[in-house]
């Protein structure tokens, strides 16, 4: 029984550390986007976006999370995020000609209008699939309450030590 408690204690400690790191990143994101009114967060030179359209379907799907390295150093075939009016667009670079960049969504039939380097936010370095679904599930109040209660109960079981009778 003591071995099981020790294993559960270690697992719980790891989960708490991971959750703490995610909370710190989330707080940094909220401060930058809501308090400082930035359009995107810059966490150690990276930012993230949830994909809202199917223009990159086959490569990146609706609801996927793209991790973007903030840079303007791009090359042909890179998937980039650029700003078009008030929106951020995630498309592939087809051609770079001087200061003009031609992009296109993998699932689109036509190229985008040319953009400039100043519109480029960065290039996609990772895609985390299905984050949109998990975000919806985990932000549902009944699910969130269940998770909190479960974590509290597991913590109580792991750290509970009955008092010895004297």
N, C-alpha and C positions, 0 to 999 in steps of 0.2 A: 504493500500500500504506500510506503514511504517513497519507493522508486517512482511510482505513478504520480504521486504528488510533486516530486522533484521535476519530472518530465513536464507535467502540466504547468508548473511554475516557470520553467525555462521558456516554454512555448508562449505563455501569457506575457512574459517579459519581452520577448521578441515582437509579439503583436503590438504591445504598448509602444515600443520604440518606433516601429513602422508607422503606427497611427500618429504618433507625435511628430514625426518628420513630415507626414502628409498634411497635418494640421498647420505646421509652420509654413509650409509652401502655400497652402490655401490662404492663410492669413496674409502672406506677402502678396499674393495675387489680388485679394480683395482690397488691400490698402492701395495698391497701384491702380487698379481699375475703378474702384468706387470712391476712394478718398482723394487720390491725386488726379482722377478723371482721365487716365491714360486709356487708349483704345486697346492696348494689350499689355500684359505684364512682361517684365524682363527678369527672369529668375536665373542668375548666373549665366547670362548670355543666351538663354533659351526661353521660348514661350510655347504655348499649346493652344490648339483650336479644335473644336468639335466640328466635323464636316457636316454641312447642312444640305448639300445637294448631291446629285448623282453624276456630276460632270466628270468625275474621275473613276466612275464605276468600273470594276474589274481590277483596279489597283488600290483605290481607296473608296470605301463605301460610306453611305450616309450613317452617321452615328459613330464613326471611327474617330479617334483622337490622333491628331498629327502633332508630333514634337518638332518644333522649328528652331534651327540654329539661326540666331539673328546675325545676318551677314548680307553683303551685296556681292560677295565673291561667288559667282555662279557660272555654270557652263551648260552647254547643250545637253539635253535629256535630264537635267536636274528637275525635281519637282519643287516649285517655289510657292511661297505665299506672297501675294502683292496686294496693295490697297487700290481699290477702284471705287472712287467716291467714298461712301461711308462703309463699304463692305470689304472683307478680306476674301481673296480668291486663291484657291489652291489648284494650280495647273502646271503642266510640264513645259519646259523651255524647248521650243523647236528650233529657234534660230536667234543668234545675237549678231546684229549688224550695226557696228559703231555704238551709238548710244541707245539704239532701239532694240527691244527684246520682243520676240514673237512667242506667244504661249498658246496652249490649247489644252482643253480637258481631254483625257484619254477617250471618254465616251462621247465627246462632241464631234459633230461632222465638219465644223468650220473653225478656223483659227480665231483667236481673240484679236482685238485692235492692238496695235503696237503699244508697249509700255516703256517707261524709262527706268533707269537704275534707282532713281529716287522713290519709285513706287514699290520697290522690292523690300519686303520685310526680312525675308530669309529663305533658307532652303529646308525642306522636310528631311529630317534625319531618322525619324522612326514613326511607325504607324501602330497604334494600339487599337486592335479591333473591338467593336461592340461596346465601347465605353458609354455611348449614349443610352443603351439599354440598361446598363448597371446604374448609371446616374439616375434614371427614372425610378428604378426599383429601390435604390437606397435612399432616395429622397421622399419616398412615399411614407407618410407619417406612421402608419401601422407597422410597416417593416422596420423603420428606424427605431420605434419604441421596442419592438421585439428584440432587435440587436442589442440595444442598450441594456435591457433586462437580462438577456442571456449573458452578456459580458459581466454584469454585476454578480449574477449567480455563480458563474464559473470562478470569478475572483474570490467570492466568499467561500466557496468549497475548497479552493486551493490554499487559501491563507487561514482558514479556520483551524484553530487548535483548541481542543476541549481542555478545560481546566481539570487538573488531577485532584481527586478528593484526598484530603489529608487525614 
